[in-house]
Amino acid sequence: MSEQRRARSAQGLRMRVFGTMVALHGTRELSLGAPRHRALLGLLMVRLNQVVPVSQLIEELWGDRPPRRPTAALHTYICHLRRALSFGARPGGPSMLVRHQAPGYVLALDPDQVDAHRFERLVNQARRDMAAQDHRVAQDRLSAALALWRGAPYLELVDYAPMAEESARLEQARLTAVELHAETSLALGEDEAVVARLHPEAQRQPMRECLIAYLMTGLYRLGRQADALRLFERTRAHLAEELGVDAGAELQRIHAAILRQELPIGDRAATRVDVTAGEDRADVAALPQAEHPTGGGHKDMVTCGARTARSALSRERAEPGAGAAVPHAAGVPHGAAVPHSAGVPDSAGVPHALTSLPFVGRTYELAVLGAWADAALSSEGGLAAVTGQSGIGKTELTVEVTRGAREAGHEVIGVSCRGKDGPAYGVWARILRQLSHTRPEAFRTVSARYSRLLGGLLSDVPSDAAEEDVQPPLRAPFLVEDAVCVILVALARQKPFLLVLDDLQSADYSSLNLLHLLTCRLPEVPLGVLVTSADPGPESESTPQTPLNHLLCSARTLTLRLGGLSEQAVASLVATHVDADVDAEATLALHKRSGGSPCALRRLLSLA
């Protein structure tokens, strides 16, 4: 093959290092071979167009345990890599992308064919646009850059030091891009989008002061001064506890400006949500959409979730000024739940008319989860958890989220995890059974090779049969868990779906382990897992972390802790069940006794 033909062929090659490393020629994914073959490509990729000495490659590939003939082994790996990348070449024709150049080898590739390099180029261009005060163009470039992100770079290769270092460097570059995007959005007056996007980032990066400063500014501009001040105090306490330092000068300056009400508000007219009289104000009008590989402008990025938010607002009946409780997340302000009153009766004797109450007062959480579900079911899957005390409305919130998902045409598989005495993996047995009924042909195809291993998990047990009839094998738990994950991932790639697990605190130990394994595979799979759980127990140095706590506290998990409903939301609920007008004093008493819990309020109303 001539040099010109090889060059034209190479132009069709694209490398993705965000998430699992993938080589694509057109739409065809190239087989890169065994893990160490992939590692060799990664070592060359992090020094793109640079010569890497043979001795360095041997040391980084095998460490202090090289093969008997390391140079020959490395040459064999190079030959395999050349064949893998020799798309379109004649049989035996080596790829010219991996070249020998004394004293080692070089991967010769146009940087624009690698997603990480395109990402950094777009960010650098956005910096120049910002310097020229062209915030809209800068915002579009940053949106396109962040849309390339599919997960931690070199996800499967971070056991090798060079890839681990490059992954950490690119993660810092991503955080910088997020902060620059927030800066451009604030300059354009898009405060709601800033708060929505930075909320989960602050949960994962509670000591990132620049990010916290932008979030505080957005909260203040939305009229949430108290939340901004609480966020500052939490960040300062975290810095003192972890690093023994105080907040930086810039963060303290913003804090002082908020206290003095001197922080500029900016123009929000173009981004404010229209709310009719009598409805709660939405704290977030537009939330970030799933970032598609093809990029796209910011306009597409911030419209996701607006449908969910407006749907929730259309159902609100609270009085003007009623605010949604802010969910708990590390580094993000929240309203603490008021404990239930000891005088609240139990649920016995509750009239049928009071067994359910209208859904009110959760506009913010519904908008956040709606945007998360849209992202999870479009490209980047994930785990979201709704926690809180019993009766606070966790299940009701997830019902609203799943209703929105179904209205958007997505499949929803929901199970309850109650019943700790059930068999191991009982939760997943029910999930697999539902999928086998809703997608019989696809399920049969992807699960056929695991029928012997999974045994009872795949048996078609009638829906009214006792759960104890399901007896999956327990001799190889990891193989069982891996097989279930493979089946779910394969089905989600064919058609995305949402898993809803209620009362996760009641799931058996094995089911929790399987869920943890599944979450590790979600960044590149259009599969969302939404769970509800009681608040995790307090951690201590003497008590090992439980699988449930590990899941709920993971940086991969979006955790929303529900507090009590506002007094205005309680008044709205009371108005739906009491014909006569209820004065403010009685409403205040009901709110105080119920702690804002819909369940406790239902019990109190049953006595009226």
C-alpha positions in Angstrom: 0.0 0.0 0.0 1.4 3.4 -0.9 2.2 6.1 1.7 -0.6 8.2 0.3 -3.2 5.4 0.6 -2.1 4.6 4.1 -2.4 8.3 5.1 -5.9 8.4 3.6 -6.8 5.2 5.4 -5.4 6.5 8.7 -7.7 9.6 8.4 -10.6 7.3 9.1 -9.2 6.2 12.4 -10.5 7.7 15.6 -9.2 6.9 19.1 -11.3 7.3 22.2 -9.5 7.4 25.6 -12.4 8.8 27.6 -13.8 5.8 29.4 -12.6 2.5 28.0 -10.0 3.0 25.2 -11.5 2.3 21.8 -10.1 2.4 18.3 -12.7 3.1 15.5 -12.3 3.0 11.8 -15.4 4.6 10.4 -18.1 2.9 12.5 -16.2 -0.3 13.0 -14.5 -0.9 16.3 -11.1 -2.5 16.0 -10.0 -5.4 18.1 -7.1 -4.3 20.2 -6.4 -7.7 21.8 -5.4 -8.7 25.3 -5.1 -6.2 28.2 -1.3 -5.9 27.9 -1.6 -5.3 24.2 -4.0 -2.5 25.0 -1.6 -1.2 27.6 1.1 -0.9 25.0 -1.1 1.2 22.8 -2.0 3.3 25.9 1.7 3.9 26.7 2.3 5.1 23.1 -0.9 7.1 23.1 0.0 9.2 26.2 3.2 10.2 24.3 1.5 10.7 20.9 4.0 11.4 18.1 6.9 11.0 20.6 9.5 8.3 20.6 9.3 6.0 23.6 12.5 4.0 24.3 12.3 0.2 24.3 13.7 0.0 27.8 11.1 2.4 29.1 8.2 0.4 27.4 9.5 -2.8 28.9 9.8 -1.3 32.4 6.3 0.2 32.2 4.7 -2.9 30.8 6.2 -5.5 33.1 7.7 -3.7 36.0 10.1 -5.8 38.1 8.8 -9.1 36.5 9.7 -8.9 32.8 9.5 -12.0 30.6 12.7 -14.0 29.9 13.2 -12.3 26.5 11.6 -8.9 27.1 12.7 -7.2 23.8 11.4 -10.1 21.7 8.1 -10.1 23.7 7.8 -6.4 23.1 8.4 -6.8 19.4 5.6 -9.5 19.3 3.2 -7.0 21.0 4.2 -4.3 18.4 3.4 -6.7 15.6 0.0 -7.5 17.0 -0.7 -3.8 17.5 0.3 -3.0 13.9 -2.0 -5.8 12.6 -4.9 -4.4 14.8 -4.5 -1.0 13.3 -3.7 -2.1 9.7 -7.3 -1.5 8.5 -7.6 -1.8 4.8 -3.9 -2.8 4.3 -3.1 -5.8 2.1 -2.6 -9.1 4.1 0.6 -8.9 6.0 1.0 -5.2 5.3 1.9 -3.5 8.6 0.3 -0.3 9.8 2.5 2.8 9.4 1.0 4.3 12.5 3.3 2.4 14.9 6.8 3.0 13.7 10.2 2.0 14.9 12.4 5.0 15.4 15.6 4.6 17.4 15.8 4.1 20.3 12.2 2.9 20.5 8.7 3.2 18.9 6.3 6.1 18.1 2.6 6.2 17.5 2.2 8.6 14.5 -1.3 10.0 14.5 -3.0 13.4 13.9 -3.9 14.7 17.4 -7.4 15.6 16.2 -8.1 11.9 15.7 -7.9 11.4 19.5 -10.8 12.7 21.7 -8.6 13.8 24.5 -6.6 16.1 22.2 -9.7 17.5 20.6 -11.0 18.2 24.1 -8.0 20.2 25.1 -7.9 22.0 21.8 -11.6 23.1 22.3 -10.8 24.3 25.8 -7.8 26.3 24.7 -9.9 27.9 22.0 -12.6 28.8 24.5 -10.0 30.5 26.7 -9.1 32.8 23.8 -12.8 33.5 23.1 -13.3 34.4 26.8 -10.3 36.7 26.6 -12.0 38.4 23.7 -15.3 38.6 25.7 -17.0 36.3 23.2 -18.8 34.3 25.9 -21.4 32.6 23.7 -18.8 31.1 21.4 -16.7 30.1 24.3 -19.7 28.5 25.9 -20.4 26.5 22.8 -16.8 25.3 22.5 -16.8 24.2 26.1 -20.1 22.4 25.7 -18.7 20.5 22.7 -15.5 19.7 24.7 -17.4 18.4 27.7 -19.7 16.4 25.4 -16.7 14.3 24.5 -16.2 13.1 28.0 -17.5 9.5 28.4 -15.9 8.6 31.7 -12.5 8.5 33.4 -9.7 8.4 30.8 -8.0 5.1 30.2 -10.6 3.5 32.5 -9.3 -0.1 32.2 -5.6 0.9 32.2 -5.1 3.0 35.3 -3.1 0.1 36.9 -0.2 1.4 34.7 1.4 4.5 36.2 1.6 6.6 33.0 -2.1 6.1 32.2 -3.0 6.7 35.8 -1.1 10.0 35.7 -2.6 11.0 32.4 -6.1 10.1 33.6 -5.6 12.3 36.7 -4.3 15.2 34.5 -7.2 15.0 32.1 -9.7 14.9 35.0 -8.2 18.2 36.3 -8.6 19.6 32.8 -12.2 18.5 32.8 -12.8 20.3 36.1 -11.2 23.4 34.6 -13.5 23.2 31.6 -16.5 22.8 33.9 -15.5 26.0 35.8 -14.9 27.9 32.6 -18.3 26.8 31.4 -19.8 28.1 34.6 -18.0 31.4 34.2 -19.4 31.9 30.7 -22.9 30.9 31.8 -22.8 33.4 34.6 -21.6 36.0 32.2 -24.6 35.2 30.0 -27.0 35.3 33.0 -27.8 31.6 32.9 -27.7 31.1 36.7 -30.1 28.2 36.9 -28.0 26.1 34.5 -24.9 26.9 36.5 -26.4 25.7 39.8 -27.8 22.5 38.2 -24.5 21.6 36.5 -22.2 22.4 39.5 -24.5 20.6 42.1 -23.1 17.1 41.4 -19.6 18.4 40.8 -19.5 20.1 44.2 -20.6 16.8 45.7 -17.6 15.1 44.2 -15.1 18.0 44.7 -16.0 19.6 48.0 -12.6 21.4 48.3 -12.4 22.8 44.7 -12.7 26.4 45.7 -13.1 27.9 42.2 -16.0 25.6 41.5 -17.5 26.4 44.9 -17.2 30.1 44.2 -19.2 29.8 41.0 -21.8 27.7 42.7 -22.1 30.2 45.5 -22.5 33.0 43.0 -25.2 31.1 41.1 -27.1 30.3 44.3 -27.0 34.0 45.4 -28.2 35.2 42.1 -31.2 32.8 42.4 -32.2 34.4 45.7 -30.7 31.5 47.7 -28.4 33.6 49.9 -28.7 31.3 52.9 -27.8 28.2 50.8 -24.7 30.0 49.4 -23.6 30.9 53.0 -24.1 27.4 54.2 -22.1 26.1 51.3 -19.2 28.4 52.2 -19.2 27.3 55.9 -19.3 23.6 54.9 -16.4 24.2 52.4 -14.4 26.0 55.0 -14.9 23.3 57.6 -13.9 20.7 55.1 -10.7 22.5 54.2 -9.8 22.9 57.9 -10.5 19.3 58.7 -8.8 17.7 55.7 -5.9 20.1 55.0 -5.7 22.3 58.1 -6.1 25.5 56.0 -8.7 28.3 55.7 -10.7 29.2 52.6 -8.7 31.1 50.0 -8.9 34.9 49.6 -11.1 34.8 46.5 -13.7 32.5 48.1 -13.7 34.7 51.3 -14.1 37.8 49.1 -17.3 36.3 47.5 -18.5 35.3 50.9 -18.1 38.8 52.2 -19.8 40.3 49.1 -22.8 38.0 49.7 -23.0 39.0 53.3 -23.0 42.7 52.3 -25.4 42.0 49.4 -22.8 43.5 47.1 -22.4 40.6 44.6 -23.8 41.7 41.2 -27.0 39.9 40.3 -26.8 40.1 36.6 -29.5 39.7 33.9 -31.6 36.6 34.4 -34.6 37.7 32.3 -33.7 35.4 29.4 -33.4 32.3 31.5 -36.1 32.7 34.1 -38.8 30.0 34.2 -42.4 31.3 33.8 -44.4 30.1 36.8 -48.1 30.8 37.1 -49.5 32.3 40.2 -50.0 29.8 43.1 -47.1 27.5 42.0 -43.7 27.0 43.6 -40.8 28.8 42.1 -38.4 26.3 40.4 -34.9 26.6 41.7 -33.7 25.1 38.4 -35.3 25.9 35.2 -33.0 24.2 32.8 -30.6 21.4 33.6 -27.7 20.0 31.5 -28.5 17.4 28.9 -26.6 14.2 28.3 -23.4 15.1 26.5 -23.5 13.4 23.1 -20.2 12.5 21.4 -21.1 14.7 18.4 -21.0 17.8 20.7 -23.5 20.5 20.1 -24.3 24.0 21.3 -25.1 25.0 24.8 -28.7 25.6 23.8 -29.2 21.9 23.4 -27.3 21.2 26.6 -29.4 23.2 29.0 -32.9 22.3 27.7 -32.9 18.8 29.1 -34.9 18.6 32.3 -37.0 21.6 31.5 -39.8 19.3 30.4 -39.6 17.5 33.8 -39.4 20.7 35.7 -42.4 22.3 33.9 -44.4 19.0 34.3 -43.7 19.2 38.0 -44.7 22.8 38.2 -47.9 22.2 36.4 -48.9 19.8 39.3 -47.8 22.1 42.1 -50.5 23.8 44.1 -48.5 25.4 46.9 -49.0 29.0 47.8 -46.6 31.6 46.3 -43.1 31.5 47.8 -43.2 27.8 48.7 -39.7 26.5 48.2 -38.5 23.0 47.4 -36.3 21.3 49.9 -32.7 21.2 48.8 -31.3 17.7 48.6 -28.3 16.7 50.7 -25.1 16.1 49.0 -21.5 16.6 50.1 -20.6 20.2 49.6 -24.1 21.3 48.7 -26.5 23.1 51.1 -29.6 21.4 52.2 -32.5 21.7 54.7 -32.3 19.3 57.5 -35.4 17.2 58.1 -37.5 17.9 61.2 -38.0 14.7 63.3 -41.4 13.1 63.5 -43.4 14.1 66.5 -43.8 11.4 69.1 -47.4 12.1 69.2 -48.1 11.1 65.6 -50.3 8.0 65.5 -49.5 4.9 63.5 -51.1 4.1 60.2 -53.8 1.9 61.5 -57.2 3.1 60.7 -56.2 5.6 58.0 -59.3 6.2 55.8 -58.9 5.1 52.2 -59.4 8.6 51.0 -56.2 9.6 52.8 -53.9 6.8 51.6 -52.3 9.1 49.1 -51.6 12.8 48.8 -50.9 15.0 45.8 -47.3 15.3 44.8 -46.1 18.8 45.9 -43.0 20.6 47.2 -40.3 18.5 45.3 -39.8 20.6 42.2 -36.1 21.0 42.6 -35.4 17.3 43.3 -37.7 16.2 40.4 -35.9 18.5 38.0 -32.5 17.2 39.1 -33.5 13.6 38.8 -35.3 14.2 35.5 -32.2 15.6 34.0 -30.1 12.7 35.4 -32.5 10.2 33.9 -32.4 11.8 30.5 -28.6 11.7 30.6 -28.4 8.2 31.9 -30.8 6.9 29.2 -29.1 8.7 26.3 -25.4 7.9 26.7 -23.9 8.0 30.1 -25.5 5.7 32.6 -25.3 6.1 36.3 -26.7 5.5 39.8 -28.9 8.0 41.6 -30.0 7.5 45.2 -32.9 9.2 47.1 -32.4 8.9 50.9 -34.3 10.1 53.9 -36.2 9.1 56.9 -39.2 6.7 56.6 -42.3 8.3 55.2 -40.6 11.4 53.9 -41.7 10.7 50.3 -38.8 8.9 48.6 -41.0 6.4 46.8 -43.5 9.1 45.6 -40.6 11.1 44.1 -39.3 8.0 42.2 -42.8 7.3 40.9 -42.9 10.8 39.4 -39.4 10.3 37.9 -40.4 7.0 36.3 -43.6 8.5 35.0 -41.6 11.1 33.1 -39.3 8.3 31.8 -42.2 6.3 30.6 -43.8 9.3 28.9 -40.5 9.8 27.1 -40.8 6.2 25.7 -38.3 4.5 28.0 -38.7 1.1 29.6 -38.8 1.1 33.4 -38.1 -2.1 35.5 -39.0 -1.6 39.1 -38.7 -3.9 42.1 -38.9 -3.7 45.9 -35.9 -4.9 47.9 -38.0 -5.7 51.0 -37.6 -9.1 52.5 -34.0 -9.7 53.9 -34.8 -13.4 54.4 -35.2 -14.0 50.7 -32.6 -15.9 48.6 -29.3 -14.5 47.5 -29.7 -12.2 44.4 -33.4 -12.3 44.9 -33.7 -8.7 43.7 -31.9 -9.5 40.5 -33.9 -12.7 39.9 -37.0 -10.5 39.7 -35.4 -8.0 37.5 -34.2 -10.6 35.0 -37.6 -12.2 35.1 -39.3 -8.9 34.1 -36.8 -8.3 31.3 -37.4 -11.9 30.0 -41.1 -11.0 29.7 -40.7 -7.6 28.2 -37.9 -8.5 25.7 -38.2 -12.3 25.3 -36.2 -12.6 22.1 -33.3 -10.3 23.0 -33.2 -11.7 26.5 -33.0 -15.3 25.3 -30.1 -14.3 22.9 -27.9 -12.5 25.4 -28.5 -14.9 28.3 -28.2 -18.2 26.5 -24.5 -18.7 27.3 -25.1 -18.2 31.0 -28.1 -20.5 31.5 -26.1 -23.2 33.2 -24.2 -20.8 35.5 -27.2 -18.7 36.5 -29.6 -21.6 37.0 -32.6 -20.4 39.0 -32.0 -16.7 38.3 -33.0 -17.3 34.7 -35.8 -19.8 35.4 -39.3 -18.6 34.4 -40.9 -18.7 37.8 -44.6 -17.7 37.8 -45.2 -14.2 39.2 -47.3 -15.6 42.1 -44.7 -18.2 43.1 -42.8 -17.9 46.3 -39.5 -16.2 46.1 -37.8 -19.0 47.9 -38.4 -21.1 44.7 -35.6 -19.1 43.0 -32.3 -20.8 43.9 -29.4 -19.4 42.0 -26.0 -21.1 42.4 -23.8 -19.7 45.1 -20.5 -21.5 44.4 -19.1 -18.9 42.2 -20.6 -15.5 43.3 -18.3 -13.3 41.2 -19.1 -15.3 38.0 -22.8 -15.0 38.8 -22.5 -11.2 39.4 -20.4 -10.7 36.2 -22.9 -12.7 34.1 -25.9 -10.7 35.3 -24.0 -7.4 34.6 -23.1 -8.6 31.1 -26.8 -9.4 30.4 -28.0 -6.1 31.7 -25.3 -4.1 29.8 -26.1 -6.0 26.5 -29.8 -5.3 26.8 -29.3 -1.6 27.7 -27.0 -1.1 24.6 -29.8 -2.6 22.5 -32.4 -0.4 24.1 -31.9 1.9 27.2 -33.9 1.2 30.3 -34.3 2.5 33.8 -33.9 0.2 36.9 -35.7 1.3 40.0 -34.9 -0.4 43.3 -37.1 0.6 46.3 -36.0 0.2 49.9 -32.4 -0.7 49.0 -31.5 -0.9 52.7 -33.5 -4.2 52.8 -31.5 -5.8 49.9 -29.5 -8.9 50.7 -25.7 -8.6 50.8 -25.1 -10.4 47.5 -27.6 -8.2 45.7 -25.7 -5.1 47.0 -22.4 -6.5 45.8 -23.9 -7.1 42.3 -25.2 -3.6 42.2 -21.7 -2.2 43.1 -20.2 -4.2 40.2 -22.9 -2.9 37.8 -22.2 0.7 38.8 -18.6 0.3 37.8 -19.7 -0.5 34.3 -22.3 2.2 33.8 -20.3 5.2 32.5 -20.5 4.1 28.9 -23.9 2.2 29.1 -27.3 3.9 28.6 -28.7 2.3 31.7 -29.9 4.3 34.7 -30.3 2.8 38.2 -32.5 4.8 40.6 -32.7 3.6 44.2 -34.4 4.7 47.4 -33.0 4.0 50.8 -33.2 4.9 54.4 -30.5 7.2 55.6 -27.2 5.3 55.9 -26.1 4.5 59.4 -23.3 6.6 61.0 -19.8 5.6 60.1 -17.0 5.1 62.6 -13.4 4.0 62.5 -14.1 0.8 64.4 -17.0 -0.2 62.1 -16.2 -1.3 58.6 -18.1 0.4 55.8 -21.2 -1.6 54.7 -21.9 -2.3 51.0 -24.9 0.0 51.2 -22.9 2.9 52.7 -20.2 2.3 50.1 -22.8 2.6 47.3 -24.5 5.7 48.7 -21.3 7.6 49.5 -19.5 6.7 46.3 -18.4 9.6 44.0 -20.2 7.8 41.2 -23.6 8.2 43.0 -25.8 11.2 42.8 -27.3 11.3 46.2 -30.4 13.4 47.1 -31.5 13.5 50.8 -35.1 14.5 51.2 -36.0 16.8 54.1 -39.4 17.8 55.3 -41.9 19.6 53.1 -42.2 23.4 53.5 -45.0 24.9 55.5 -46.5 26.2 52.3 -46.5 22.7 50.7 -48.1 21.3 53.8 -50.8 24.0 53.6 -51.4 22.9 50.0 -51.8 19.3 50.9 -54.2 20.1 53.8 -56.3 22.2 51.4 -56.9 19.2 49.1 -58.4 17.2 52.0 -60.2 19.8 54.2 -63.2 21.6 52.8 -63.0 24.5 55.3 -60.3 27.1 55.3 -57.4 26.2 57.6 -55.8 29.2 59.3 -52.1 29.8 59.4 -51.7 28.8 63.0 -53.3 25.3 62.4 -51.2 24.8 59.3 -48.0 25.7 61.3 -49.0 23.2 64.0 -49.6 20.5 61.4 -46.2 21.2 59.8 -44.4 21.2 63.2 -46.0 17.9 64.3 -45.5 16.1 61.0 -42.0 17.4 60.5 -43.0 18.0 56.8 -43.4 14.2 56.4 -46.3 13.3 53.9 -46.8 10.0 55.8 -47.0 11.7 59.2 -49.3 14.4 57.7 -51.6 11.6 56.3 -51.9 10.1 59.8 -52.7 13.4 61.4 -55.3 14.2 58.8 -57.0 10.8 59.4 -57.8 12.1 62.9 -59.5 15.2 61.6 
